[in-house]
Structures are given as structure tokens and as C-alpha cells.
Amino acid sequence: MKYNKKTALIIVLLFVIAQTFGISINYQYLSKELPYGLEPIPNMGVESAFIVIAAVLFMTGLILFLRRFGLRRFFKYWFFLATWTILSISLSPFFGELGSIFTALVLTIIKFREKDVYFHNMTEILIYGGLASLIAPAFNVFTAGVLLALISIYDIISVIYTKHMVNLAKFQTDLGIFSGLVVPSKKGVAMLGGGDIAFPMIMLIAILNSYGLYSCVFALTGLTLGLIFLIYYGKEKKFYPAMPFLFLGLLFGFALSLF
């Protein structure tokens, strides 16, 4: 088992809470426009999946460049601005545009200054709904499935073969600004990357919009079982690409809902 039972339970619960909150945020944006004049990426069919993949590759390359040339302060400033912006989008349905900007700024400052793991996880739960709201409208169930399949392949390559995703995770943790869930334990730290939260959320939102809450709940259950499977059968202190397990679990849950 990759983590002890307590740590595994905590990270699974945080994952489910993050997915549920993110879906609820995007459900609210069905009847209203995004704040601050923002627009989601355009719906271009399957091409939307390749646009997102290209963006992921670009951002990965940028972070590797900043790491290679020691531009850590620039990366921190950029990450701070990105966190503040996306958190503002997530909070806008609750606090309005002006209130969410101020609230998100306070939360982001505390997140970066205090480096408290509980506060970190709280903000991580809040943030992915805002990120998904910029991407999810461009996808239906099929194109979201294509996106997750491509991301799964990329995850396998970047974790098992090139290992640059592992290096990026270590780079972020060294700076104290890891994007994802973090659960300390007696034997180390359990981590789940932000992409492993955000990308499945896009397909869950597409399922909710096209097939309703019933299918979405089944898909979320399957997604969660995929994470549990990875944790249960994974080996301690070994890195695994999580997306293939999450994607297959999500597909399994969704397929069951159709019968």
C-alpha cells in the first residue's frame, strides 16, 4: 500500500471534496458569465483537446526553463498571480467580482506566507473549480475523453520515462508552492498533483451537462475508486502516473451509469 490507511483516507476525501466543489462552481457558471470579462477557451471539437495539451507542454517547458536557469523568484511571482486570478474566479459566485478579488488576494498571501498544510489544502480545494470553468465549456463527453486519454499518455511518459514531472514536483515542493494536495504522514508526504484533480473534473462537468447528476455521481465514484486502487496497490515512495488509473475509473463509473 502506497500510504497508511489514515493518510490514504484523508487524501481521498480531499480529492472528492475538491471535485464536488469544482463541479458545483461550474454548475453555477452555466447560468452566468465568467467574471472580469474572461472567456473560456473556444469549443473547437477535438482540436480543443490538442490546444490544452499544447498549453500543458508549453507551461511544462516554461517551468523547466525557469528551473534550469535558477529563476525561482520569477516563478514564485508568476505562480502567485496565477493562484490569485483563478481563486478569484472560483470565489466570484459567492463574493461577487470585487469581493472575490480581495478575498482571493488575502487567501493567496496567507497561502504563500504561512505555508500551512491545512490552509494549503483548503485553497487547493477552492481553486480547481475556477480553472475548470475556463476550460470545461469547450468540451463534451467525447472530446473530454480524448483530452484525458492524451493526458494519461503524457503522464505515463513524463513520470516513468522522462521523469521530468517528478523533477517538477520536487522543484515546486522545494519552493514550498506545490500545486496539488499534500498530506503529511509519519513516513513522509502524500501528494496528488493539481492536474490529477483538474482534468478529471472537466470530464465530470461534461457528463453532468449532457447526462445529468446520476451519471456524474457514478463517474465520480468510479474516479474515486481509481484513486483508491492506485493507493492500495502502489508501492511506498514510488512515483506513479495517476491519470491512467483515474481516467479508467471514471470511464468505468460512467459506463455503469448508462445501463
N, C-alpha and C positions, 0 to 999 in steps of 0.2 A: 504494500500500500504506500502511495506516494507521501501522504501526510497522516498524522494521527487522527483519530475519529473526531475530536473536538475541532481541530483546525479545518478538517475537511467539511464538517458541518457548517462552520462559520463562513467559509468561502463560497459554499454552495448557496447558503441563504442570502449572502450579499449579492451574488450573481442573479438570483431570482428577483430580489428586490430591485436591482438596477434595471433588469429587463421590464419588470412591471411598471416602474416609474417612467421609463423611457417610452413605453407603448402608450401610457396614459397622456404623456405630454404631446405625442404626435397625434393622438386622437383629438385633442383639443385644437390642434392646428388644422384639422380638417375643415373647421368652420370659420377660421380666421387666417389672416395673412401673417407671415413671419414679421417680427419686429424690425425696426431700424431700416426699413426699405430693402431688406435682404430678400433674395430669391433663391429657391432650391436649384440644384443643377437641372438642366433641361432633360426631359424624357426623350431619349433617342433610341429607345428599344435596347437591343443587346449592346449597342455601342456605348450605352451608359455604363455598363459593367467594365468595359475596357478603359473608359475615361477615369473611373475610380481607381482601377488597377494602375494606370499611368500616374495618377496623383500619389498613390501609395509608394510607387517606385521612386518618384521624384522626391518625396519627403524623406524616404529612407536614404537616398543618395545625399540629400542636403545634410541630414544629421550625421552621416558618416564623414562628410566633408568637414563639418564643424568639429567633430571628434578628432579627425586626423590632424587638423591644424590648431587644435587647442583653443578653439573659440567658445569656451564654455559660458562666458558671461553673455555673449550674444544669444546662445541657445536658451539660457535662462530667461532673458528678456522676451524672446520670441514665444517661449512656452507660457510665460506669464500672460502675455497679451492674448494668446490663443485660448487659454483657460478662462480668462475673464470674459472674452467675447462669447464663447459657446455656453458658458454658465449663465450669462445674461439672457441668452435665447431660451434656455431651459426654464428660467425663473419668470420670464415675461408673462406667461398666463396667470401667474399668481400675484405679481407685484406691479404689473404694467411696465412700460418701457423705461421710464426714468427710475422707478423704484428698483427694477431688476438690475440696472447698471450699477447703482450704488450698492445694493446687497451683494451682487456678484463680486464687486471690487473688494468689499470687506472680506468676504469668504476666501477670495484668492490670496489676499495679503496674509491672512491667518494661515492658510494652507502652506504658503511658501516660507513664512517666517517661523512658525511653531514646529512644523514637521511632525505633528502628532498623528499617529497611525489611525486613530479613530476618526479624527477630523478629515484626514486624507480620504478614507473610505467613504465618508459621508458625501464629500464633494464629488468623488468619482461616481457615486450612485446618481447624483443630480445631473452630471454633465452630459451623459451619453444620449439622453433624450434630445438635447439641443443639437448635438452633432448629427443624429439620425434625421432630424427634421430638415436638414439641409440636403440630405441625400435620398431618403426614402421615397419622396414623391416621384422620383424618376424611375421607380421600379415597380413592376408587377411580380407575381409569384414566380413566373418562369425566369425573367431576367434577374431577379434577386437570387434564384437558384444558380444561374450561370455565374453571377458575381461570387457567391460563396464557394462554388466549385473552383474557380480561378484562385481565390484567396487561399483555399485549402492546399492547392498545389504549390502556391508560393510559400505558404507556411512550412510545408514539408521541405522544400528546397532550402529555405533560409535558416531553418533550425537544425536539420540533420546534415545537410551537405555543405553549404557555405558557412553556416553558423553565425552569419552576421547579425541575425535577430537576437541571438543570445548575447553577443557583444553589445548591441544597442541597449538591451535590458540592463546589463551591468553598468553601462555608461550612465544611464538615467538614474539608477539606484545610487551610484557614486555621487551624483549631483543632488540626490535627495528629491528628485522630481519625477518619480516613476509614474507612467501613465497606465493605470490599472489598479486592481485590488491587491492589497498587501495584508497578510495575516501572519504576525509573528508567532512562533512556537518555540518550544524548548530546544528543538533540533535545527532551528534556522528560520527561514521565512518562506511562506507560501505566497506565490504571486500568480495573478492571472492578468494578461495583457489587455489593454483597452480595446484593441481590435477584436479580441475574442468576445467582447461584450457588444461592441457597436455593430459589427457586421451581421451576426445572427438577428439582432434587433431589426435590421432593415427588412429581412425576410418575414419576421413575425408581424411587422406592421403591414406588409403587403398581404399576408394571409388574413389578417384582421379585416382589412379593407375589402378584400374580394370574397372571403368565405365566412366571415363573422367570428364572434368571440369563441364559439365552440371549437372550431378548428384551431384558432390561435392558442387556446388553452392546451389542447392536445400537442400542438407543435412545441410549446414552451415546456411541457412535461417531457417530451422526447429530448429536447435540447438539454434539459437539466440531467436527464439520465445519461446522456452522452458525456457530460462533465463528470458525473459520478463514476461512470465506467473508467474514464481516464485516470481519475484519482485512485480508484480501488486497485486497478491493475498496473498503474505506473510505479516505477521504482524510485526510491528516495534519492534526492539530489541529482536526478537525471532530467534533462530538458526534453520536453515533447512538444510537437506541433499540436496545439489544442483544436484548431479549426476543423480538421477532418472528423474528429470524434463529435464535435458539436454539430457540424453540418449533417452527418449521418443520423445522429439522434433526432435532430429537428425534422429531417425528411421522414424518419420512421413514425414520429408522433403525428405529423401532418397526414401521412398516408393512412394511418389508422382512423383519423377523423372522417375520412371520405367513405368509410364502409358503414 
